């Protein structure tokens, strides 16, 4: 949930004491983590279902700064299901000959 556009109310829900980082430090850490995941997927030619891009900055989906609410869990499940289905449909057909 830490995002540059967090409202004052959203910022109060973020537990900076867990990480010991300032707001700016926490935003940088989240960005660095996302960047590393993207780089690894790119380097390893692995598809990525980027939940962070879809859910970050939507405080109604979180109970705190990292844990999803029921609504957030539903959205994450739907996102993964749809993207995984798209990925599976894009695979070449398997040969049925054995």
C-alpha positions as CSV (number, residue, x, y, z in Angstrom):
1,X,0.0,0.0,0.0
2,X,2.8,2.5,0.5
3,X,2.5,4.8,-2.6
4,X,3.5,8.3,-3.4
5,X,-0.2,9.4,-3.5
6,X,-1.2,8.0,-0.1
7,X,-3.6,10.3,1.8
8,X,-3.0,11.4,5.3
9,X,-5.4,8.8,6.6
10,X,-3.6,6.1,4.5
11,X,-0.2,7.2,5.9
12,X,-1.5,6.6,9.5
13,X,-2.2,3.0,8.6
14,X,1.4,2.4,7.5
15,X,3.6,0.9,10.3
16,X,7.0,2.6,9.7
17,X,8.2,1.2,13.0
18,X,8.2,-2.4,11.5
19,X,10.9,-1.5,9.0
20,X,12.6,1.4,10.8
21,X,12.4,3.3,7.5
22,X,11.1,6.8,6.9
23,X,8.2,7.2,4.5
24,X,10.7,8.0,1.7
25,X,12.8,5.0,2.6
26,X,9.8,2.7,2.6
27,X,8.7,3.9,-0.8
28,X,12.2,3.4,-2.1
29,X,12.3,-0.1,-0.6
30,X,9.0,-1.1,-2.2
31,X,10.1,0.4,-5.6
32,X,13.5,-1.4,-5.4
33,X,11.7,-4.7,-4.6
34,X,9.4,-4.3,-7.5
35,X,12.3,-3.4,-9.8
36,X,14.3,-6.5,-8.7
37,X,11.3,-8.8,-9.3
38,X,10.8,-7.3,-12.8
39,X,14.5,-7.6,-13.6
40,X,14.7,-11.3,-12.5
41,X,11.6,-12.1,-14.5
42,X,13.0,-10.4,-17.5
43,X,16.5,-12.0,-17.2
44,X,15.0,-15.5,-16.6
45,X,12.3,-15.0,-19.4
46,X,9.6,-15.7,-16.8
47,X,6.1,-14.3,-17.0
48,X,5.1,-12.0,-14.2
49,X,1.6,-11.5,-12.7
50,X,2.3,-8.0,-11.3
51,X,-0.1,-7.7,-8.4
52,X,1.8,-4.8,-7.0
53,X,1.1,-2.7,-10.1
54,X,-2.6,-3.6,-9.8
55,X,-3.1,-3.2,-6.0
56,X,-0.7,-0.5,-4.8
57,X,-2.3,2.8,-4.0
58,X,-5.7,1.3,-3.4
59,X,-6.1,1.5,0.4
60,X,-9.5,0.0,0.4
61,X,-7.9,-3.3,-0.5
62,X,-5.6,-3.4,2.6
63,X,-6.1,-3.6,6.4
64,X,-2.7,-2.1,7.0
65,X,0.3,-1.3,4.8
66,X,0.9,-4.9,3.5
67,X,-2.0,-7.2,4.5
68,X,-5.0,-7.5,2.2
69,X,-8.5,-7.0,3.3
70,X,-11.2,-9.5,2.3
71,X,-11.9,-7.3,-0.7
72,X,-8.2,-7.2,-1.5
73,X,-7.9,-10.9,-1.3
74,X,-10.8,-11.3,-3.7
75,X,-9.2,-8.9,-6.1
76,X,-5.8,-10.6,-5.9
77,X,-7.4,-14.0,-6.5
78,X,-9.4,-12.7,-9.5
79,X,-6.3,-11.0,-10.9
80,X,-4.1,-14.1,-10.6
81,X,-6.9,-16.3,-12.0
82,X,-7.5,-14.1,-15.1
83,X,-3.8,-13.5,-15.8
84,X,-2.9,-17.2,-15.3
85,X,-5.8,-18.2,-17.7
86,X,-4.4,-15.7,-20.3
87,X,-0.9,-17.2,-19.9
88,X,-2.2,-20.7,-20.2
89,X,-4.2,-19.9,-23.3
90,X,-1.1,-18.4,-24.9
91,X,0.9,-21.6,-24.6
92,X,1.3,-23.8,-27.7
93,X,-1.0,-26.8,-27.9
94,X,0.4,-30.0,-26.4
95,X,0.7,-33.0,-28.7
96,X,-1.7,-35.8,-27.7
97,X,0.6,-38.4,-29.2
98,X,2.6,-40.4,-26.7
